[in-house]
Amino acid sequence: MVKTKTLHARALDSREVLITQSPEPGHLQDGKYTVTVPHATGVCLTLNR
């Protein structure tokens, strides 16, 4: 099971951010998980067995 949290910022030097959690956990496929990270954001992945 893969849970993601995404950090959304207006710009790279922004002091205001919004952190959203994925609505549903994802799953690895063939040992891989793909996520798109837009400009000025970050992602935290949590892997559970």
Backbone as a chain_set.jsonl record, in Angstrom:
{"seq": "MVKTKTLHARALDSREVLITQSPEPGHLQDGKYTVTVPHATGVCLTLNR", "coords": {"N": [[0.848, -1.168, 0.0], [0.522, 2.228, -0.808], [0.733, 5.454, 0.395], [0.192, 8.87, -0.266], [1.284, 12.224, 0.24], [0.9, 15.489, -0.824], [2.621, 18.484, -1.4], [1.628, 21.677, -2.068], [2.585, 24.64, -3.585], [2.583, 28.113, -4.464], [4.812, 29.249, -5.653], [8.36, 28.595, -5.977], [9.688, 29.939, -3.907], [7.695, 30.448, -2.117], [5.973, 31.161, 0.93], [3.662, 30.176, 1.801], [1.875, 27.207, 1.879], [0.007, 24.299, 0.904], [-0.923, 21.209, 2.12], [-1.97, 18.171, 0.92], [-3.615, 15.056, 1.335], [-3.622, 11.856, -0.233], [-6.721, 10.634, -1.472], [-7.292, 7.896, -1.525], [-5.373, 4.966, -0.785], [-2.63, 3.904, -2.885], [-1.232, 1.251, -4.933], [1.66, -0.776, -5.426], [2.882, -1.655, -8.649], [4.351, -4.242, -10.203], [6.495, -3.708, -8.524], [6.757, -0.969, -8.744], [5.772, 2.49, -8.502], [4.069, 5.197, -9.786], [4.12, 8.698, -9.824], [3.083, 12.02, -10.503], [4.763, 15.051, -10.209], [4.041, 18.287, -9.956], [5.342, 21.604, -10.873], [6.956, 23.505, -8.328], [6.154, 21.967, -6.114], [6.003, 19.235, -3.764], [6.405, 15.782, -2.755], [5.457, 13.275, -0.442], [5.986, 9.967, 0.173], [4.572, 7.085, 1.633], [5.261, 3.837, 2.389], [3.726, 0.773, 3.039], [3.631, -2.577, 4.199]], "CA": [[0.0, 0.0, 0.0], [1.276, 3.471, -0.911], [-0.02, 6.661, 0.73], [0.932, 10.054, -0.695], [0.931, 13.579, 0.669], [1.447, 16.412, -1.812], [2.799, 19.858, -0.962], [1.31, 22.595, -3.164], [3.031, 26.007, -3.35], [2.39, 28.983, -5.626], [6.126, 29.48, -6.268], [9.437, 27.91, -5.263], [10.046, 30.685, -2.698], [6.456, 30.765, -1.405], [5.914, 30.824, 2.358], [2.362, 29.559, 2.039], [1.718, 25.924, 1.192], [-1.133, 23.464, 1.252], [-0.568, 19.789, 2.058], [-3.149, 17.337, 0.754], [-3.374, 13.616, 1.42], [-4.335, 11.122, -1.27], [-8.009, 10.156, -0.97], [-7.234, 6.444, -1.367], [-4.01, 4.468, -0.959], [-2.31, 3.25, -4.14], [-0.549, -0.033, -4.814], [2.79, -0.984, -6.322], [2.666, -2.558, -9.781], [5.665, -4.766, -10.562], [7.485, -3.054, -7.672], [6.888, 0.449, -9.099], [4.643, 3.392, -8.269], [4.31, 6.415, -10.554], [3.423, 9.897, -9.352], [3.486, 13.245, -11.192], [5.029, 16.141, -9.269], [4.035, 19.563, -10.672], [6.287, 22.65, -10.491], [6.808, 24.132, -7.009], [5.473, 21.088, -5.168], [6.782, 18.108, -3.278], [5.596, 14.606, -2.458], [5.913, 12.365, 0.598], [5.406, 8.63, -0.025], [4.65, 6.163, 2.757], [5.065, 2.459, 1.918], [3.376, -0.189, 4.086], [3.472, -3.961, 3.734]], "C": [[0.896, 1.235, 0.0], [0.345, 4.629, -0.58], [0.827, 7.855, 0.309], [0.377, 11.308, -0.048], [1.626, 14.505, -0.315], [1.484, 17.813, -1.243], [2.576, 20.759, -2.169], [1.76, 24.004, -2.766], [2.841, 26.823, -4.621], [3.698, 29.213, -6.375], [7.175, 28.772, -5.423], [9.805, 28.609, -3.961], [8.824, 31.073, -1.867], [6.541, 30.346, 0.055], [4.592, 30.165, 2.722], [2.238, 28.288, 1.21], [0.456, 25.238, 1.678], [-0.687, 22.019, 1.106], [-1.856, 18.982, 1.975], [-2.746, 15.865, 0.791], [-4.184, 12.928, 0.334], [-5.635, 10.569, -0.698], [-8.022, 8.649, -0.712], [-5.786, 5.994, -1.521], [-3.832, 3.805, -2.321], [-1.606, 1.932, -3.882], [0.601, -0.099, -5.809], [2.385, -1.93, -7.442], [4.037, -2.962, -10.294], [6.773, -4.053, -9.791], [7.663, -1.573, -7.957], [5.604, 1.207, -8.78], [4.966, 4.702, -8.965], [3.476, 7.552, -9.996], [3.97, 11.093, -10.127], [3.634, 14.35, -10.162], [5.089, 17.451, -10.054], [5.096, 20.536, -10.134], [5.935, 23.224, -9.117], [6.001, 23.282, -6.033], [6.437, 20.018, -4.691], [5.847, 16.968, -2.942], [6.258, 13.8, -1.36], [5.206, 11.032, 0.354], [5.605, 7.801, 1.231], [4.325, 4.765, 2.231], [4.797, 1.56, 3.12], [3.239, -1.562, 3.465], [2.11, -4.468, 4.07]], "O": [[1.899, 1.288, 0.712], [-0.71, 4.777, -1.197], [2.043, 7.855, 0.503], [-0.826, 11.438, 0.181], [2.808, 14.328, -0.61], [0.501, 18.283, -0.671], [3.26, 20.62, -3.183], [1.355, 24.505, -1.717], [2.927, 26.288, -5.726], [3.696, 29.355, -7.598], [6.907, 28.392, -4.283], [10.195, 27.946, -3.0], [8.919, 31.942, -1.001], [7.112, 29.305, 0.379], [4.429, 29.655, 3.831], [2.466, 28.292, 0.0], [-0.085, 25.566, 2.734], [-0.131, 21.644, 0.074], [-2.725, 19.087, 2.841], [-1.667, 15.49, 0.333], [-5.293, 13.353, 0.013], [-5.658, 10.088, 0.434], [-8.687, 8.18, 0.212], [-5.043, 6.579, -2.309], [-4.77, 3.211, -2.853], [-1.408, 1.544, -2.731], [0.519, 0.459, -6.903], [1.642, -2.885, -7.222], [4.8, -2.119, -10.766], [7.857, -3.819, -10.325], [8.618, -0.967, -7.47], [4.508, 0.647, -8.788], [6.041, 5.262, -8.75], [2.285, 7.397, -9.73], [5.172, 11.176, -10.381], [2.745, 14.565, -9.338], [6.075, 17.709, -10.745], [5.672, 20.31, -9.07], [4.762, 23.403, -8.79], [5.25, 23.816, -5.217], [7.564, 19.923, -5.178], [4.634, 17.157, -2.852], [7.48, 13.653, -1.343], [3.977, 10.972, 0.33], [6.683, 7.814, 1.825], [3.243, 4.537, 1.691], [5.544, 1.579, 4.098], [2.781, -1.693, 2.33], [1.784, -5.614, 3.762]]}, "num_chains": 1, "name": "protein.A"}
